[in-house]
Amino acid sequence: MSTEPEHIALAPKHFKQDKDFADALHGKDAAETGGLSALAHKNKKADKEALDGYFKHWNGKTDKEAEKERLEDYSSLTKHYYNLVTDFYEYGWGSSFHFSTFYKGEPFGQSIARHEHYLALKMGLNENMKVLDVGCGVGGPAREICRFTGCKIVGLNNNDYQVERANHYSKVYGMEDKLQFVKGDFMQMDFEPETFDAAYAIEATVHAPVLEGVYGEIYKSLKPGGVFGVYEWVMTDNYDEKNPEHRKIAYGIEKGDGIPKMYKREVAEKALKKVGFEITYQRDVAENNNQIPWYYPLTGEWKYVQSVKDLLTFFRTSYLGRKITSGMVGMMESFGIAPKDSTKVTDALEDAAVYLVEGGRKKLFTPMMLYICKKPENSN
């Protein structure tokens, strides 16, 4: 059996325009440069276009018309968001852009990896499977799951900068025979039907304007009997859309995380069933009664730090660390190193952190509603 990667070509659509913009914004060395140093390489004119394209949607309005505009512009909104925040994410969090639960004595990095391993375990992934990673980021989870299971993974992402960085990491770590990252819109996938044995999404499908849309595309891409696992961002059953305080928290999460509209748990469950999936397992992984909450890295509470190795991550992600980062970015901006209004991004990320913690503490929000689903064998 050949070990050569099975490269998948997607229809161009508007992809050339997106790629040209990403190249103009991030520069020719985008793949090799990350973190805060990447701000110095950004094209200031293109960065302003990304800032304007993203923040035009966030004027404090939560009425139906404002939501409708964000939902209709989901693709552009999400692309602009990740063009603006990817470097900050990698600087503060690492290459796996997701939350996880924590056990006493467990370091941050180990927790992140365990969260990914658990998903792979519940899905039953193995070395004979071809797997789709929906909304793959810069490929951190794909690399970890590939090492853990031996499966081949195709990562789908509508942000060219992240695709480029993910493929760069594959080369650096010698994983090109197992991993491929491609540009694509998960609401309009160009894969042939029944291409994959399994698919997963880790805190990514929340960017979809309609969950039936992305779940339906995933369903179509799977072979009969294929499995889909997802850690979904949802508002819990405690959330009341009509409660102004609850809506404020949801809006703060939406604005700071590039989400056109947050939905309740029941919406995700109904959407999965509607497109044809059989839900074989479901659980809010955040509800584990651990002494250490999933949102601890954002809290600024030192009592939760698990190891010396965690100190750097915690320093960057805590309230104090975020303020220092914002100050550094402000200095870079004032000296013309970073693009103008870069601090608008750090301010939005700060708001996101505050509302994520508040939503978690009040049990209005979870970033890890886990669903393991199956496409019926007789789906044809």
C-alpha positions in Angstrom: 0.0 0.0 0.0 1.4 3.4 -1.1 2.4 5.9 1.6 2.2 8.8 -0.8 -0.3 11.5 0.3 -3.6 11.6 -1.5 -3.8 15.2 -2.5 -7.2 16.7 -2.9 -7.8 19.6 -5.2 -10.7 21.9 -4.5 -12.6 24.1 -7.0 -11.1 27.6 -7.1 -14.3 29.7 -6.6 -13.1 33.0 -5.1 -10.1 31.3 -3.6 -7.5 33.1 -5.7 -8.7 36.5 -4.5 -8.5 35.2 -0.9 -5.0 33.9 -1.4 -3.8 37.1 -3.0 -5.2 39.1 0.0 -3.6 36.7 2.5 -0.2 37.0 0.8 -0.5 40.8 0.7 -1.4 41.0 4.4 1.0 38.5 5.9 3.9 38.7 3.5 5.9 36.1 1.6 7.5 34.7 4.8 4.1 34.1 6.4 4.6 30.3 6.9 7.9 30.8 8.8 6.9 33.7 11.0 4.4 33.5 13.8 3.5 35.0 17.1 3.8 38.7 17.9 6.9 39.1 15.6 4.5 38.4 12.7 2.8 41.8 13.3 5.9 43.5 12.0 5.6 41.8 8.7 1.9 42.7 8.1 1.0 45.0 5.2 -0.7 48.0 6.9 -3.1 48.7 4.2 -4.3 45.1 4.0 -4.5 45.0 7.8 -6.8 48.0 7.8 -9.0 46.3 5.3 -9.2 43.2 7.5 -9.9 45.3 10.6 -12.7 47.3 8.8 -14.1 44.1 7.3 -14.4 42.5 10.7 -15.3 45.3 13.1 -18.0 46.8 10.8 -20.2 44.0 12.1 -19.8 44.8 15.8 -21.6 48.0 16.8 -23.2 46.6 19.9 -26.5 45.7 18.2 -28.0 42.3 18.8 -31.3 42.8 17.0 -32.4 40.4 14.2 -31.2 42.7 11.4 -27.7 42.9 12.8 -27.6 39.2 13.4 -28.8 38.6 9.8 -26.0 40.7 8.4 -23.4 38.8 10.4 -24.9 35.5 9.4 -25.0 36.4 5.7 -21.3 37.6 5.8 -20.1 34.6 7.8 -17.4 33.6 5.4 -15.8 37.0 5.1 -16.3 37.6 8.8 -14.5 34.4 9.8 -11.6 34.9 7.3 -11.0 38.4 8.5 -11.2 37.3 12.2 -8.5 34.7 11.8 -6.3 36.9 9.7 -6.3 39.3 12.6 -6.0 36.9 15.6 -4.0 33.8 14.5 -0.7 35.3 15.5 -2.1 36.2 19.0 -3.6 32.7 19.4 -0.3 31.0 18.6 1.6 33.4 20.9 -0.7 33.0 23.9 -2.2 29.5 23.5 0.0 27.4 21.2 -1.0 25.6 17.9 -4.2 23.9 19.2 -6.9 26.6 19.3 -9.3 25.0 21.8 -10.1 24.7 25.5 -9.8 21.5 27.5 -10.5 20.2 31.0 -7.9 20.0 33.7 -7.0 17.5 36.4 -5.0 18.3 39.5 -1.3 18.1 38.7 -1.8 18.0 34.9 0.2 20.6 32.9 -1.6 22.8 30.2 0.0 21.0 27.2 -0.8 17.6 28.5 -4.4 18.6 29.1 -4.7 19.9 25.5 -3.3 16.7 24.1 -5.6 14.5 26.3 -8.6 16.4 25.1 -7.7 15.5 21.5 -6.8 11.9 22.3 -10.2 11.5 24.1 -12.0 12.6 20.9 -10.0 10.2 18.8 -10.7 7.4 21.3 -14.4 8.0 21.4 -14.5 8.1 17.6 -12.5 4.9 17.2 -9.9 6.3 14.9 -7.1 4.1 13.6 -4.3 3.9 11.1 -6.5 2.5 8.3 -8.8 5.6 8.2 -8.9 8.7 6.1 -10.2 11.5 8.3 -11.4 15.1 7.7 -10.6 17.8 10.1 -13.2 20.5 9.7 -11.9 24.0 10.6 -8.4 22.7 11.2 -6.7 26.0 12.4 -2.9 25.7 12.0 -3.1 21.9 12.4 -2.2 21.4 16.1 -5.0 18.8 16.7 -4.5 17.1 13.4 -0.8 16.5 14.2 -1.5 15.2 17.6 -4.4 12.9 16.5 -2.3 11.6 13.6 0.6 10.7 16.0 -1.9 9.1 18.4 -3.8 7.0 15.9 -1.7 6.8 12.7 -4.7 7.9 10.5 -4.3 10.1 7.5 -5.9 13.5 7.9 -7.1 16.2 5.5 -7.6 19.6 7.2 -10.2 22.0 5.7 -9.9 25.7 6.5 -11.2 28.9 4.8 -8.3 31.0 6.0 -5.2 30.9 3.6 -2.8 32.1 6.3 -3.7 29.2 8.6 -3.6 26.7 5.8 -0.1 27.9 4.8 1.1 27.7 8.4 -0.4 24.2 8.9 1.3 22.8 5.8 4.6 24.5 7.0 4.4 22.6 10.3 3.8 19.4 8.4 7.0 19.8 6.6 8.9 20.8 9.7 7.7 17.7 11.6 8.1 15.4 8.6 4.3 14.5 8.5 3.6 15.4 4.8 2.8 11.7 4.0 0.0 11.8 6.6 -1.4 15.3 6.6 -2.7 17.7 4.0 -4.3 21.0 4.6 -6.5 22.6 2.0 -8.5 25.8 1.5 -12.3 25.4 1.5 -15.6 26.6 2.9 -17.2 24.0 5.2 -20.7 25.2 4.1 -19.8 24.3 0.5 -17.3 21.5 0.5 -15.9 20.4 -2.8 -14.9 16.8 -1.8 -16.5 13.9 -3.6 -19.3 12.4 -1.7 -18.3 9.5 0.6 -14.6 10.4 0.6 -13.8 10.0 4.3 -14.1 7.2 6.9 -14.5 9.8 9.7 -14.6 13.5 10.3 -14.1 15.7 13.4 -14.4 19.4 14.3 -12.9 20.9 17.4 -14.6 24.2 18.4 -14.8 25.2 14.7 -18.4 24.6 13.4 -19.6 27.3 15.7 -18.6 29.7 12.9 -21.3 28.3 10.7 -24.3 30.5 10.1 -26.6 27.5 10.1 -25.5 24.2 11.8 -27.6 22.1 9.4 -25.4 23.5 6.6 -22.0 22.4 7.9 -23.3 19.2 9.4 -25.0 18.3 6.1 -21.8 18.8 4.2 -19.9 16.6 6.7 -22.6 14.0 6.4 -22.3 14.0 2.6 -18.5 13.7 2.8 -18.6 10.5 4.9 -18.8 6.9 3.7 -21.8 5.0 5.0 -21.1 3.9 8.6 -18.7 6.8 8.9 -18.3 8.6 12.3 -18.4 12.3 13.1 -17.1 13.7 16.4 -17.5 17.3 17.4 -16.6 19.5 20.4 -19.3 22.2 19.8 -19.5 25.7 21.3 -23.0 26.1 22.6 -25.1 28.1 25.1 -26.4 25.7 27.7 -30.0 24.9 28.7 -29.5 27.6 31.4 -29.2 30.3 28.7 -32.2 32.6 28.1 -32.0 34.6 24.9 -34.5 37.2 26.3 -32.4 37.8 29.4 -30.3 41.0 28.8 -27.4 39.8 30.9 -27.4 36.4 29.2 -27.5 38.0 25.7 -24.7 40.4 26.7 -22.5 37.4 27.6 -23.3 35.6 24.3 -22.7 38.8 22.3 -19.3 39.3 24.0 -18.3 35.8 23.1 -19.5 36.3 19.5 -17.6 39.5 19.0 -14.4 38.4 20.5 -14.4 35.0 18.8 -15.6 35.7 15.3 -19.0 34.0 15.7 -22.0 35.2 13.7 -24.5 33.7 16.2 -24.3 31.5 19.2 -26.9 28.8 19.5 -28.2 26.6 22.4 -27.3 23.0 22.8 -30.7 21.8 21.6 -30.1 23.5 18.2 -26.9 21.6 17.6 -28.6 18.3 18.6 -31.6 18.8 16.4 -29.4 19.9 13.5 -27.3 16.7 13.7 -30.4 14.5 13.7 -32.0 16.5 10.9 -29.2 15.9 8.4 -29.3 12.2 9.1 -26.8 11.5 11.9 -27.4 9.0 14.6 -26.0 10.4 17.9 -24.3 7.5 19.7 -22.8 9.5 22.5 -23.2 13.0 23.9 -21.8 14.8 26.9 -20.9 18.3 28.1 -17.3 17.5 28.9 -17.0 20.8 30.9 -19.4 19.4 33.5 -16.8 17.1 35.1 -16.9 18.5 38.7 -13.1 19.0 38.6 -11.5 21.4 41.1 -9.9 23.3 38.2 -12.3 24.9 35.7 -11.8 24.7 31.9 -11.5 28.5 31.7 -8.7 28.8 34.3 -6.0 30.0 31.9 -8.1 33.1 31.3 -9.0 33.9 35.0 -5.7 35.3 36.3 -6.0 33.1 39.4 -2.6 31.7 40.1 -4.0 29.0 42.4 -4.9 26.9 39.4 -1.4 26.8 37.8 -0.3 23.2 37.7 3.4 23.3 36.9 6.4 25.6 36.3 6.0 24.9 32.6 2.5 26.3 32.7 3.7 29.7 34.0 4.6 31.1 30.6 1.3 30.1 29.1 -0.7 31.3 32.1 1.3 34.6 32.1 0.3 35.2 28.5 -3.4 34.2 28.8 -4.2 35.6 32.2 -5.7 39.0 32.8 -2.4 40.5 33.7 -0.6 38.8 30.8 -3.2 40.0 28.3 -2.8 43.6 29.6 0.9 43.4 29.2 0.5 41.9 25.7 -1.9 44.7 24.8 0.7 47.2 26.1 3.4 45.7 24.0 1.2 45.7 20.9 0.3 49.4 21.7 4.1 50.2 21.8 4.7 48.4 18.5 1.8 50.3 17.0 3.0 53.7 18.2 6.5 53.1 16.8 5.0 52.0 13.4 6.1 48.4 13.8 2.6 46.9 14.1 -0.3 48.1 11.9 -2.5 50.9 13.3 -5.4 49.8 15.4 -3.8 46.5 16.2 -4.9 47.1 19.8 -8.5 46.8 18.6 -7.8 43.1 18.2 -6.3 42.7 21.7 -9.2 44.6 23.1 -11.7 42.3 21.4 -9.8 39.3 22.6 -9.8 40.7 26.1 -13.6 41.1 26.0 -13.9 37.6 24.7 -11.8 36.2 27.7 -14.0 38.1 30.2 -17.2 36.9 28.7 -16.0 33.3 28.3 -15.1 33.2 31.9 -18.4 34.7 33.0 -20.3 32.4 30.7 -18.4 29.4 32.2 -18.9 30.5 35.8 -22.6 31.0 35.3 -22.9 27.8 33.3 -24.5 29.6 30.4 -21.8 28.4 27.9 -19.7 25.4 27.2 -16.9 25.1 24.5 -17.0 21.3 24.7 -20.4 19.8 24.1 -19.3 16.5 22.7 -21.3 14.6 20.1 -20.2 11.3 18.6 -22.4 10.6 15.6 -22.7 7.9 12.9 -23.8 8.0 9.3 -26.1 5.0 8.9 -24.7 2.1 6.9 -27.8 2.1 4.7 -27.7 5.8 4.0 -27.6 5.4 0.2 
